Amino acid sequence: MRSVFLLLDSAPYGSEKAFGLLNAAAVSSKMDATVGLYGDGVYLALAGQDSRDLHQPNHSDIIYAYPEMRVLAHEPSLADRGLMSMELVERVELMDEEMFLEEMLQSDGIILL
């Protein structure tokens, strides 16, 4: 497998899913790893996250720490949650429905968390 699309569709805090997915993408540096944020997963795209009160690592720091990791956000999911006017992590690429699906289908494998 040369490329993998890791799809996060749950909120970034409150479970280990986002943390695990980001770390899986980080260790997949030998292949083309793309993180796709969909549904509640798009909350990970918000800039200025402060997770100290949750006693969890700041997940957006992981995105910054691995510049080779590509992160895509599903634009309709952002719009559905009223987040289009919010500041986003600058490394996150916005994708419409068609482009997001195309990116996912072009990967050799898809991992859903």
C-alpha positions, 0 to 999 in steps of 0.5 A, a space after each residue: 500500500 502506497 497511500 492511505 486516507 484516514 477518515 475522522 468523523 467524530 469530535 477531536 476530544 472526548 475519545 482517543 480516536 482523533 489522537 490515535 488517527 493523527 499518530 497513525 498518520 504521523 508514523 505512516 510517513 513512508 507512504 502518502 498519508 492523508 487525514 480527512 476531517 468529516 462530520 464532527 471531525 471538522 472541529 479538529 480544523 479549528 485554530 486556537 484549540 486549548 485542551 489544557 482543561 481536558 488534560 489532553 494533548 492539543 491535537 492541532 499541535 500534532 498537525 503542525 509537528 508533521 508538515 508532511 501529513 496532509 489534512 483535508 476538511 469536508 467543507 459541507 461539514 464545516 458549513 453544517 456546523 456554522 464553522 465557515 467563519 471561524 479561523 482554521 488551522 492554516 495547514 488544513 485544505 478545504 474540499 467540497 463534497 466531490 473533491 473530498 470523495 475523489 481524494 478518498 477514492 484515489 487512496 490505496 486504503 481507507 481507515 475510518 475512525 
